Amino acid sequence: MIKMEEKETLLESKNQRSNGGFKTMSFIIANASFEKAAAFGLSANMILYLESEYHLDLVTGANIIILWNAASSFLPVLGAFLADSTVGRYPMIAFGSTVGLLGMFLLWLTTMIPQARPPLCSDSTTECNSSTSLQIIFLCFCLGLTSVGAGAIRSASMAFGADQFVRRYNKEESLAALDSYFGWYYAASSLAIVISLTLVAYIQEHLGWAVGFGLPVVFMLLGAMSFFSASSLYVRVNDKSSLITGFFQVIVASYRNRHFSTALQRDYVYHRKKKSALVVPSEKLRFLNKACIVVDPEKSLTANGDVLDSWSLCTVDQVEELKAVLKVIPLWSTAVLLSVIVSQGSIFLVQAMAMDRHITSRFEIPGASLPVFVFISAISSIVLYDRIIVPLTSRIMRKPFHLTSKLKMGIGIMFSIVTMVAFAFIEYIRRGKALDQSVADSSESVANMSALWLILPFCLGGIAEAINAVGQCEFYYSEFPKSMSSIASTLRELSNSAGGLVATSILNIIDRITKQKGKPSWISSNINQGHYDYYYLVIACICVVNMLYYLLCSWAYGPCELVAVKVSSEEDEIGEE
């Protein structure tokens, strides 16, 4: 029996050495990048497709797109828990690649099957037939499949790539390999998005929807083929621990042990994980500490020290993991309101289409390509901060300089306010020019104002998103236990999803209020009859409230873990002197 186990271990070690590593990195990155290119290629001009082909008004179309994007951001959270606890990362990515390809293919068919859309509007009348319920249901079904595919791929792709290095190299080599892998992963994803927002958007405007929606299908097909072609080379880790199950166990155990008094905390014995550095739970949220109190070892523990009922007794580590999540929820919620700006892509596109997009007399930049400057400014701001601001300031101050994670988050929120004010001011000028040209009655007329003015607010939005996102990741990493360091990316996706739901609520409320008594809605399908500038100012005011809310949450939270440790070490050095 022992020889058999040793033989299996040797075979496993040999397999781990031969599989994984850099040779599988390109296949995983290609799959993730092609999925990004396909998803952004579809969403770039989707509002125009819904308005022109399905005859939907702006508010209805924007709601569908916002909910679609929200689902694509929320499903990776669900997929991450399933991949880690039951399904596994490889099957999750394989499932996402297949379902996503199916959704893209069915959506592409809507551009070629006449029965999938309402008939074209007649030139002799201004009335158009509305879409039937069945046509809308099939459209949403296709979009839903693409969201499921995106959620499955994004939930496990980065972690699955990291598995290829951690299980093959030693600690020092794997750290260097991971640093290279993450860099290439983000660079490839950003490049894919830039290509998609330029090439695919241009093809959709000039070659039609059939060709323009067919290209994302090709992207998904290439991504799936790339991933499956290296199936025999991957390292597959079977991790069956469920973080969310542990959270519920702590809540249930705390309730069951609610009669215990935490006032005598030092008199209790706490159950802790073997070889864990955590011996006693922290003082914050003390009511949860009741979940790890060992009252009667004979009734709750086995002879080996294992727990008999995980729903009655938890470890100190489990308690602290749940506390870490609960403590950051208020600060995390500030990112939700920041994500409301990101969800306004359809509104920004309508604004861009109502402006002069000509670069030369013959070339007209696609309206959906302007958000490229969001990603360009985001990458540029990160490089500027890391390569110029930090070294130069450190040299001037003659000591290491770095902005704290909470300060970065606050700066990002401040930039979001300026972003929406800039959008509102540009729209105010554009609308005035459109009224002066007497083109307010036409929804397709273009004001005599260059769309390149929108580059400024798009760049400001990119800076806001990049600084806040980096600050969030640093904050979660420093505040969460090591066992939860990978959850940071999941929380970012979750805030984007929640932001989309908030955005659609704001959109519907403002539309309902402003179109009373027969007046045109601020968010009218005819942008010249609406007041998009007022709508942007409302969002700017919400961002101001979000800034005040953030300052309150930041003050209530107190110093971050890394800051507290640094202050404590400095005080110890002063005491020793």
N, C-alpha and C positions, 0 to 999 in steps of 0.2 A: 504493500500500500504506500509506504514511504517512497519507494523507488518510483512508483507511478506518479506521485505528486511532484517529485523532483524532476521527472522527465517532462511533465506538463509545464513546470516553471521554466525549464531550459528552453522548451519550444516557444513559450510565450516571450522570453527575453530575446531569442533569436528573431522572432517575428517583429518585435518592437524595434530592433536595430535595423531591420531591412525596410520597414515601412515608415511612412511619415517623412518629416523633414522638409527641406526646401523644395524637393521635387514635387510635392503635392500642393505647395503654397499657390502656385499659379492657377491651378484648377479651381481651388476654392475662391480665390480672389476674382477670377474670371466669372464664376457663377454669380457672386454677389454684385459685381459691377454691371453685368449684363441685365440683372434684375432691376438695378437702379436706373439704368438707361431706358429700359422698357417702361417702367412706372412713370418716370418723369416725362418721357416722350408722350405718354397717353394724357397725362394731366395738363400738359403745357397749353393745349388749345381745346381742352374738353368743354369749356363753357361755350365756345363758339360752335362746337359740334352739337351741343344740346339745344342751343338757340336756333341754329340754322336748319338742322335736320329733324329735330324732335319738336320744334316750335314751342319750347319752354321759355317762360319769362326769366329775367335775370335772377330774381330771388329764388325761384324754384330750382333752377339749374345750379346756383351757388350752394344751396342747401344740400343737394345731392353730392356735389363735389366735396364739400366740407365734411359731410358724414363719411364719404368714401375714404378721404384722407385720414379722418379720425380712426376709422376701423383699421386702416393699414398701420397706424401708429400704436393702437391698443393691442392688436392681435400678437405682436412680438412678445408682449408681456406674458400672455397666456401660453404662447408657444415655448417660452423660456422655461417656465415651470414644468410643462409637460415633457420637454426634452431632457431636463435634469432629473426628473423623478420617475418617469415611466417609459416614454417612447425611445429616448436616445437621440443624439444630435444628428447622426447620419440619416436615420429614417425620417427625421423631421425635415431636413433639407431636401431629401429626395421627394417627400410628399409635397413640399412647397413648390419645387421645380415643376412637378407634374401638374398640380392644380393651377398654378399660375399660368403655365403655358396653355392649358385648356381655357381659362378665362380670357386670355388675350386673343385666342383663336376665335372664340364665340363672339367677342366684341368686334373683331375684325369682320365677321360675317354680317353684322348689322349694317356695315357700309355697302354691302353688295346685294343683300336680299331686300327687295323693295317692301315686302310685307312686314319687315322688322321695324319700319319707320312709317310715319304718316306721309301721305303723298305730298309732292312739292307744291309750293304755293303758286297759284296762277298769276301770270303777269297782268291779267285784266282786272283783278280784284285784289284788295288789300287784306282780305280775310284768308286765313289758313286753317286747315283742319288740325285739330289738336291730336296729340298722341293718345292712343287707347290705353286702358289700364294694363292690358296684357303686354303691350309694347314697353311700357315703363317697367313692369315687373321683370321682363326678360333683360332689359338694360341693367337694372339694379342687380339681377342675378349674376350677370357677367362681371360687373364691377366688384361684386362680393367675392367671386372666385379669385379675382386678381388680388384682393386684399388678403384673403386667406393664404394665397401663395406667397405674397410679400411678407406676411407675418411669420410664416413658418421658416422662410429662408433667413430673414433678419434676426430671428430669435436665437438661432444656433450657429450661424455662419462664422462669426468672429471667434466664438468659443471653440468651435470644431477645428478651426485653423490653429488656434493656440495648442490644442491637444496634440497636434502633429509634432510639436517641438518639445513640450514638457515631458512627454513619455519617451523621447528618443535620446535627448542629450542630458548631460549633468546640469546642475543648477546654474553654474556660471555660463555655460554655453546656451542654455535655454533662454536665459534672460537676454542675452545679446541677440539671439534669433527672434525672440518675441518683439524686441524693439524694432528690428528691421521689418518684421511681418506687419505690425500695426501701422508703421509708416507707409508701407506699400498699399495696405488695405485702404486707408483713408485717401491716399493720393489717387489710387485707381478709381475709387467710388466718386470722388469729386470730379475727376476728368470725365467719367462716364456721364455725369449729370450735365456738365458743360457741353459736351458733344450732343447730348440729347436735346437740350434747350435751344441749340443752334441748328443742327442738321435736321433733326426730326421735325421741329417746328417749321422750318423753311419748306421742307418737302410737303407738309400738310397744307400749307397755304398756297403752294404753287402747283403741286401735282395731284391734289385731291385727298379725300379721306381714305379711300381704299388703299392707296400706296402709303399714305402717312400712318395708318393704323396697322398696315402689314409689316412695317419695319420693326415695331416693338415685338411682334410675334417672332420675327427672325432673331431678335436679341434674346428672347426667352429660350428659343430653341437652341441657340448656340451656347447659352449658359447651362442648360440642362445637359447637353451633349458633353460639355467640358467637365461637368461634375461627375457624371456617370462613367466617363471614360477612364477615370483614375480610381474606381471603386476598390480594386484589388490592392491599391497602394496605401490606402488610408489607415491611420491608427484609430480604432474605435474604442472609446472609453465608456464603460457601463457604470454610470453614476446614478444610484437609485435614491439619493437623499432628496427629500422634498422640503424646501424652505417654507413654503406656505402652510404645509401640514404642521410643521413645528410651531408656527405662529398660532394656529388654532389650538394646538395642544397647550401652549402657555396660557391662553385665555381661559380655556376650560379648567385647567389645573388651578389657576388663580381663583376662579369662582368656587371650585370645590373646597379649596382651603381658605375661604374667605373669613372663617372664624378665627384664624391665627392672627396674632398681634405682631405687627412689624416693629413695634416700639422696642421689643426685646430682640432686635435683629442679631446682635452679637452672641446671644445665648443659643441661637439655633445652629444646626449643622446643615449645610447646603450641599446638594448633589451637583457634582461637576463632572465634565467630560474627562476621560483619562488623558493624561499628559497635557491638560489645558492649564494655561497660566491664570485663568480666572478662578478665584477661590470663593470670593464673596461678591454678591451683586452690588451694583451702585445704589446710591441713595435716591436718584431721580426715579419717579414713577414707582414708588416703593410698593404699591399694592400688587404689582406683578411679581415681586420677590416671593410671594407666598407659593408660587408655582414650583419653586425649587427647594422648599424647606423639607428636610427629612425628619419626620416626627418619630416614626417607628421603623427602624431599618429592617427588622425581621418581617414586617408586613409589606414593605414597599420595595425591597431590594433582594436580589438573589445572593447566593453565597459568593459569587464572583463579582458582586457589586453592580450587576445590571438591573435596570428598572423593570419591575413586573408589569406596571401599567403606565404607559407613556402619557396617558390623558389625566393622570393624577399626580405625577411627579416628573418634572423636566430638569434639564441641566441649567447651570448658571449661564452657559453660552447661549442657550436658546432664549433665555429671558433677556439677555443683553442685546441679542439680535433684534428682537421685537421692539425693545426700547429705542434702538437706533433708528428704526423706521418711523416710529411714532414721533420722536423728537424732531425729525426733519420735515414732517408733513407741512407745518406752517410755512417754512421757507420754500419748500418744494412748490407749494400752491402759488407763490409769486411767479414762478415760471409758467404756470398755466395761462395767466393773463398776458404774459409776454408772447406766448404762442398764438394768441388771438391775431396778432399782426401777421404772422406767417400764414394764417388761414385765409387771408384776404387776397390771395393770388388771383382769383377770378375777377374781383373788383378792379384790381390793378391792371389786369389785362384789358378790360373794357375801357378803362381810362387811356391806356396806351393806344388802343385801336382808334380812338377819337382824336389822335394827334398825328402830326406829320412825321412819318417814320422813314423818310427818304434820307439816305446818306449821300447819295449822288442822284443825278437826274434819272438814272436807270435802276439803281439798287435801292430796295426798301427793306429795312430790317424787320423781321417778324416781331410782332408784339410780344409773343411768348418767349422771345430770346432775351429781353431786357433783364429778367431776374438773374441772368448769368452774373451780373455785377454784384449780386448778393454773395455769391460764392467766391468771386474774385476778391472782393473787399474783405470777406471773412478770412480767407487764407492769407492775404496781404497783412491784415492787422495782427494776426498771430505771429507771422514771421517778423514784422516790424517790432513787436513787443519783445520777442525772444532774442532777436539778433542785434537789435540796435538800442532800444530803450533800456532794457535790463543791464547790458554791459556798460553803456554810457553813464547811466545813473549810478551804478555801483562804483564806477571809477571816480565820479564827482563826489559822491558821499563817502568814499573810501571804506565802504562796508557793503556786504551783499544786499541787494535790493530786489524785492519781489512784492507785488501786490497780493494781499490776502485773498482767499477764495471768496469771502463774503463781500469784499470791496469790489471785486470783479463783477459779481452778480449785481451789485447796486449800480455800477457804471453801465452795465448792459441795459438795465431798466431805464436809466436816464437817457441813453441813446434812443430807446424806443419812443420816448415822448417826442424828441426832436424829429424822429423819422416821420411820425404821423402828422406833426405840424407842417413839415416840408411837403408831404403829399397834399395836405389840405390847401396850402398856399398855391402850389402849382395848379391844382384843380380850380381854384378860385380865378386865377389868371386865364386858364384855358376856357372855362365856361364864359367868362366875360368876352373873350375874343369870338367864341362861337355865336353868342347873342349879337355881337356887333356885325357878324357876317350874315345874320338872319338865317341861320341853319338849325334853329332850335327844334323845328318840327321833324327833322330827319335824323333818325338814329344812326345812319351810316355816314353822315357827313363828317368831314375832318376839319378841325380848327386849324387856323394858320399859326401853329405853334409846334416847335420841334419836340418830338418825344424823347430826345436826348436829355431834356431837363429832368426826366425821371431817373436818370442815372444817379443823381445826388441822393434822393431818399432811399434808393435801392442799396447804395453803398453804406449809408447810415444804418439801414436795417441789417446789413451783413455784419457790420461791426458790433451792433447790439446783440445779435444772435451768437456770434463767435465768442465775445468776451463773457457773456452770461453763461454759455454752454461750458466753456473751459472752467469757469469758476464753480459751476455746479459739480462737474466731475471731480475737481480737486476737493470740494467740500465733502461730497459723499465718500470719497476714498479715505479722507482723514478722519471722518466721524464714524464710519461703519467698522465693525469688526473685520478682521482679515477674511473670514469665511464669507463675507458679503461684499467684497470689493468689486465683484463682477456685476452687481445689481445697478451700478451707476448708469450704465447705458440703457437699462430697462426703465429706470425712472425718467430718463430724458424722453423716451418714446411715449411713456404714459402721460407726461405733461403735454406733449404735442397732441395726443388724442383728446385729453380733457379740454385743451385749448380750442380744438376744433368744435367740440360740443358747445362751449361757451360762445364761440364766434357765431355759430348758426342761431343760437338763442338771441344774441344781440341783433343780428341781421333781421330776424323775424319780428322782434319787438319794435325796432325802429321803423321797419316797413309798415307794420300795422298801425302805428301811432301817426306817422306822417302822411298817410294817404287817406285820412279821414276827411269827411265833408267834400269828397270829390277832388281833392287836390292830388297832384302827382306825388308819388313817393320820392323820398330823398334818394332811394336806390332804384329808381325807375330803369326799365330796360333801355329807355332813351336817356342817355347820360346828360344830354343837353337840357332836358326838362326836369331832371332830378337835381339833387344837391349833394353830390358826393363829397364836396368840401365840408359840409356840415357833418356828414357821417364820419369823415376822418377826424374831425375835431372832437366828436363824442368819444371815439376810441382813444384819442390823445388825453382827454379828461380821465378816462378809465385808467390809463397808464400813470397819470399823476396820482390817482388814488392808490394804485398798485405800489408806487414808490413810497408813499407814506406808510402803507401796510407793511412793506418790506422793512423799512426802518424800525417799525415796532417789533416785528418778528425777530429781526437781527438783535435788537436790544434785549428782548426776552430770552433769546437762546443763550446769550453770553459768549465768552470766547470759544473759539474752535479748539479741538483737541490738540492740534499741533502748536497753536499759539499758547495754550495753557502749559504745555510741556516746556516750551521755550522760556516762558516767564519763570516757571518753577526752577529750571536749571540755572537761570541767571541769578535768581534770589539765593540759590544754594552757593553759587560762586561768591556772592557778596558776603554771605554768612561766614564762609571759610576764610575770607580775607580778614 
